[in-house]
């Protein structure tokens, strides 16, 4: 028995680059459940089970990604990969978070365009959607139980929920207000806005982590102006170089060139997750550029929810359909045109995320113990709990009343959602297991009804 028992009084053994790569690749294939589910999955694996990083360091990184535009779960993976193994580690973690989803979504989009919308997919979605709702509710509970340590932070979470749910306040304004409240609060009541300084929550003991609360910042994560300027220059040259090549080959008004510029802008306004930027992508992709139809956009969102990776990967669907529809390389090379469109959309959507982490990470690590910098992030985390809860309400409404309150109540998805939450909360089943089981239930029910 001593062979399998783990000594939780000692930090785990050091993790090699290749061991980390294996985990990031696995995560890329199983990261279902949207950002809340993906963050919860990383917490369970990296903080609780493997103990690669302490909860305090994990939440500090999460707080930073929450204030950035772009997919926060992918940025969190990039940050942790960078903290562990430098720039190569960050790039590998971020790329592998996206790459499996890109390949799967390209394949599904090709099937969708060639064979049409199969009823089997609709049945699978029928079961997955209530499961995703349960995952988001569970994630709100998990994040809230760790982050909301006093009534001030709980009140901020409640106000954020009311602001976005009842007042329709945009997510960036909520983040800004929470950051200001955190900064001001650190002056008047600093004890309420101190970041958690313990690796485990109340009544829990995960044991010391490889990167623990007081572990020194590794050399590659120390702030240096020369390093910041080199990384920023390489990123900007990569962005400008690819865009210049596309413009030289296809002209500024070419489809791929316009995609590169459009998805760069989309990446910079993606505050609050994919759902916050989808109206912008819809307006540009459907109404302005005519890359796809409104119905195809809805179908793309459904396909995006069935694949692992960040939901913003729906941009790959938009790019694929746009390249296919515009017949970039002629009618005989439609799949190649689709792959080109999906690749351009993905590159320009995610490149800013890597720059934000690799350039800003050393600054974040340098201010980790300074309350005036950490207090705003603590306030933002509290507000995010309310925003995640609002997302759960949004999902539940559209899943249980797909035609609005004037339509009928969907009792079977309600049962699936309740069962999924119980499986996660009471029986501690894995997210992938829950999603797979709910997909089977949905498919079976759709076939027999």
MOMOSUL-V228444 format. One record per residue. RES is the residue in one small letter. SS is DSSP state (@ for helix, = for strand, . for the rest). PSI is psi in whole degrees, -180 to 180 (NA if undefined). D_FIRST is the distance of its C-alpha to the first C-alpha in Angstrom with 1 decimal. Layout:
RES:SS:PSI:D_FIRST
RES:SS:PSI:D_FIRST
//
This chain:
x:.:-28:0.0
x:.:-20:3.8
x:.:-39:5.3
x:.:-15:5.7
x:.:139:6.3
x:.:133:10.0
x:.:102:12.2
x:.:3:15.1
x:.:-11:17.3
x:.:148:18.2
x:.:152:20.0
x:.:164:18.5
x:.:156:19.7
x:.:147:23.3
x:.:126:24.1
x:.:164:26.5
x:@:-40:29.6
x:@:-32:28.4
x:@:-42:25.0
x:@:-42:27.0
x:@:-42:29.6
x:@:-40:27.1
x:@:-45:26.1
x:@:-36:29.8
x:@:-44:30.6
x:@:-44:28.1
x:@:-37:29.4
x:@:-28:32.9
x:@:-17:32.2
x:@:7:30.4
x:.:66:32.3
x:.:171:34.1
x:.:10:35.4
x:@:-179:37.9
x:@:-40:37.5
x:@:-46:36.0
x:@:-40:33.3
x:@:-41:32.7
x:@:-41:32.4
x:@:-40:30.0
x:@:-43:27.9
x:@:-38:27.9
x:@:-46:27.0
x:@:-42:24.0
x:@:-47:22.7
x:@:-31:24.1
x:@:-50:24.0
x:@:-47:21.2
x:@:-57:18.5
x:.:-25:19.3
x:.:43:21.1
x:.:-28:23.8
x:=:144:26.5
x:.:162:26.9
x:@:-39:28.5
x:@:-46:31.7
x:@:-37:32.2
x:@:-48:31.4
x:@:-34:34.0
x:@:-43:36.4
x:@:-41:36.4
x:@:-42:36.6
x:@:-41:39.6
x:@:-45:41.4
x:@:-26:41.0
x:@:-27:42.3
x:.:-3:45.6
x:.:150:46.0
x:.:151:47.7
x:.:174:45.5
x:.:111:42.2
x:@:-34:40.0
x:@:-43:36.6
x:@:-39:37.6
x:@:-35:38.9
x:@:-43:35.7
x:@:-43:33.7
x:@:-44:36.4
x:@:-48:36.2
x:@:-41:32.4
x:@:-41:32.7
x:@:-42:35.6
x:@:-34:34.0
x:@:-42:31.1
x:@:26:33.1
x:@:-164:36.7
x:@:-45:39.4
x:@:-40:37.8
x:@:-41:34.6
x:@:-43:36.6
x:@:-44:38.8
x:@:-46:35.9
x:@:-45:34.1
x:@:-42:37.4
x:@:-45:38.6
x:@:-19:35.5
x:@:-27:35.5
x:@:-37:38.9
x:@:-49:39.3
x:@:-40:37.3
x:@:-41:39.2
x:@:-46:42.5
x:@:-45:42.0
x:@:-43:41.0
x:@:-36:43.9
x:@:-44:46.4
x:@:-46:45.5
x:@:-36:45.7
x:@:-39:49.0
x:@:-45:50.5
x:@:-42:49.6
x:@:-45:51.1
x:@:-31:54.3
x:@:-43:54.8
x:@:-4:53.8
x:.:-179:54.3
x:.:106:52.3
x:.:144:50.4
x:@:-24:49.8
x:@:-41:46.2
x:@:-42:45.4
x:@:-40:47.1
x:@:-41:44.9
x:@:-43:41.7
x:@:-34:43.0
x:@:-34:43.9
x:@:-31:40.2
x:@:-39:38.9
x:@:-47:41.3
x:@:-29:40.2
x:@:-42:36.5
x:@:-40:37.5
x:@:-46:39.3
x:@:-38:36.2
x:@:-41:34.2
x:@:-42:36.9
x:@:-45:37.0
x:@:-39:33.3
x:@:-41:33.6
x:@:-41:36.5
x:@:-46:34.4
x:@:-46:31.5
x:@:-43:33.8
x:@:-40:36.0
x:@:-26:33.3
x:@:-39:32.4
x:@:-31:35.9
x:.:82:38.3
x:.:-8:37.6
x:.:172:41.1
x:@:-27:44.1
x:@:-47:46.0
x:@:-37:43.4
x:@:-40:43.1
x:@:-38:46.9
x:@:-39:47.0
x:@:-43:44.6
x:@:-44:46.8
x:@:-38:50.0
x:@:-42:48.6
x:@:-47:47.8
x:@:-40:51.4
x:@:-44:52.9
x:@:-32:51.5
x:@:-50:51.5
x:.:-33:54.9
x:.:-13:56.6
x:.:27:55.6
x:.:130:55.2
x:.:146:53.9
x:@:-43:50.4
x:@:-35:51.6
x:@:-38:53.8
x:@:-44:51.0
x:@:-46:48.8
x:@:-46:51.8
x:@:-42:52.6
x:@:-39:49.0
x:@:-41:49.0
x:@:-45:52.3
x:@:-42:51.2
x:@:-42:48.0
x:@:-47:50.2
x:@:-42:52.8
x:@:-31:50.2
x:@:-22:48.6
x:@:-38:52.0
x:@:-35:52.6
x:.:69:49.2
x:@:-30:46.7
x:@:-21:43.9
x:@:-17:43.9
x:.:19:43.3
x:.:133:40.7
x:.:151:37.9
x:.:129:34.5
x:.:14:33.2
x:.:146:29.6
x:.:-29:26.7
x:.:154:25.5
x:.:-180:27.7
x:.:126:28.4
x:.:5:25.4
x:.:153:23.0
x:.:103:21.0
x:.:-20:20.0
x:.:168:19.7
x:.:146:22.0
x:.:163:23.1
x:.:-47:24.2
x:=:94:27.7
x:.:179:27.7
x:.:-42:30.6
x:.:16:32.2
x:.:137:31.2
x:.:151:34.5
x:.:127:36.2
x:.:159:35.6
x:@:-40:38.8
x:@:-14:39.3
x:@:2:39.2
x:.:144:41.9
x:.:127:45.2
x:.:130:47.9
x:@:-39:51.2
x:@:-42:51.5
x:@:-43:48.1
x:@:-46:49.0
x:@:-38:52.4
x:@:-47:51.1
x:@:-43:48.4
x:@:-42:51.0
x:@:-44:53.6
x:@:-43:51.5
x:@:-45:50.5
x:@:-40:54.1
x:@:-38:55.4
x:@:-48:52.9
x:@:-52:54.0
x:@:-35:57.7
x:@:-47:57.6
x:@:-42:56.2
x:@:-39:58.6
x:@:-40:61.5
x:@:-44:60.7
x:@:-40:60.6
x:@:-40:63.8
x:@:-35:65.5
x:@:-40:64.5
x:@:-5:65.1
x:.:160:67.1
x:.:-31:66.2
x:.:3:66.9
x:.:154:64.7
x:@:-49:61.8
x:@:-37:59.0
x:@:-45:60.7
x:@:-36:61.1
x:@:-42:57.5
x:@:-41:56.3
x:@:-43:58.4
x:@:-45:57.7
x:@:-21:53.9
x:@:-47:54.1
x:@:-41:55.9
x:@:-39:53.4
x:@:-33:50.5
x:@:-8:52.3
x:.:11:52.9
x:.:61:49.4
x:.:138:48.7
x:.:15:46.7
x:.:178:44.9
x:@:-37:46.2
x:@:-27:48.0
x:@:-29:50.2
x:@:-10:51.5
x:@:-40:51.8
x:@:-37:55.4
x:@:-44:56.3
x:@:-40:54.9
x:@:-48:56.6
x:@:-45:59.9
x:@:-48:59.9
x:@:-37:58.4
x:@:-54:60.3
x:@:-39:63.5
x:@:-54:64.4
x:.:-23:63.2
x:.:34:63.1
x:.:-27:60.0
x:.:170:58.9
x:.:168:59.9
x:@:-41:58.7
x:@:-42:57.2
x:@:-34:55.3
x:@:-42:54.0
x:@:-43:52.5
x:@:-37:51.1
x:@:-38:49.5
x:@:-40:47.9
x:@:-44:46.4
x:@:-39:45.1
x:@:-33:43.7
x:@:-16:41.6
x:@:-7:40.1
x:.:156:38.9
x:.:172:36.1
x:.:175:37.3
x:.:146:39.8
x:@:-24:42.5
x:@:-10:45.1
x:@:-8:44.5
x:@:-21:47.2
x:@:-30:49.5
x:@:-39:48.4
x:@:-46:49.7
x:@:-44:52.9
x:@:-41:53.3
x:@:-50:52.7
x:@:-38:55.2
x:@:-45:57.6
x:@:-40:57.6
x:@:-48:58.0
x:@:-40:60.7
x:.:-3:62.7
x:.:59:62.5
x:.:-40:61.9
x:.:21:62.2
x:.:162:64.4
x:@:-18:63.8
x:@:-9:62.3
x:@:42:59.4
x:@:-45:58.2
x:@:-40:54.4
x:@:-39:54.8
x:@:-40:56.7
x:@:-44:54.0
x:@:-41:51.3
x:@:-45:53.5
x:@:-44:54.0
x:@:-39:50.3
x:@:-43:49.5
x:@:-45:52.2
x:@:-43:51.3
x:@:-45:47.6
x:@:-49:48.4
x:@:-16:50.9
x:@:-37:48.8
x:@:-19:45.7
x:@:-44:47.3
x:@:-33:48.3
x:@:-42:44.7
x:@:-41:43.5
x:@:-43:46.4
x:@:-40:45.7
x:@:-50:42.2
x:@:-29:42.9
x:@:-44:46.0
x:@:-20:45.1
x:@:-49:41.4
x:@:-35:42.4
x:@:-39:44.8
x:@:-42:42.1
x:@:-36:39.7
x:@:-24:42.6
x:.:15:43.4
x:.:-30:39.9
x:.:9:40.6
x:.:116:44.2
x:@:-35:44.7
x:@:-21:47.9
x:@:-36:46.0
x:@:-30:42.8
x:@:-44:44.6
x:@:-37:46.4
x:@:-35:43.1
x:@:-42:41.5
x:@:-39:44.5
x:@:-41:44.3
x:@:-41:40.6
x:@:-44:41.9
x:@:-36:44.7
x:@:-32:42.4
x:@:-45:40.5
x:@:-37:43.8
x:@:-41:44.7
x:@:-40:41.4
x:@:-38:42.1
x:@:-39:45.6
x:@:-38:44.2
x:@:-41:42.2
x:@:-41:45.5
x:@:-47:47.3
x:@:-48:44.9
x:@:-41:44.9
x:@:-48:48.7
x:@:-23:49.1
x:@:-42:46.5
x:@:-27:47.7
x:.:70:51.4
x:.:-24:52.0
x:.:16:55.7
x:.:173:55.9
x:.:-21:56.2
x:.:-16:59.4
x:.:-176:57.3
x:.:154:55.0
x:.:131:51.5
x:.:98:48.7
x:@:-34:46.7
x:@:-46:44.2
x:@:-33:43.0
x:@:-43:42.7
x:@:-40:40.4
x:@:-44:38.3
x:@:-43:38.1
x:@:-45:37.1
x:@:-40:34.4
x:@:-42:33.1
x:@:-43:33.0
x:@:-41:31.2
x:@:-39:28.6
x:@:-45:28.1
x:@:-46:28.4
x:.:-44:26.9
x:.:-2:24.4
x:.:34:23.5
x:.:154:24.2
x:.:155:24.9
x:@:-43:28.5
x:@:-41:28.9
x:@:-44:27.7
x:@:-46:30.1
x:@:-44:33.0
x:@:-44:32.5
x:@:-42:32.5
x:@:-34:35.6
x:@:-42:37.3
x:@:-43:37.0
x:@:-45:38.3
x:@:-43:41.2
x:@:-44:42.1
x:@:-45:42.1
x:@:-40:44.2
x:@:-28:46.7
x:@:-30:47.2
x:@:-14:47.9
x:.:NA:49.9
//
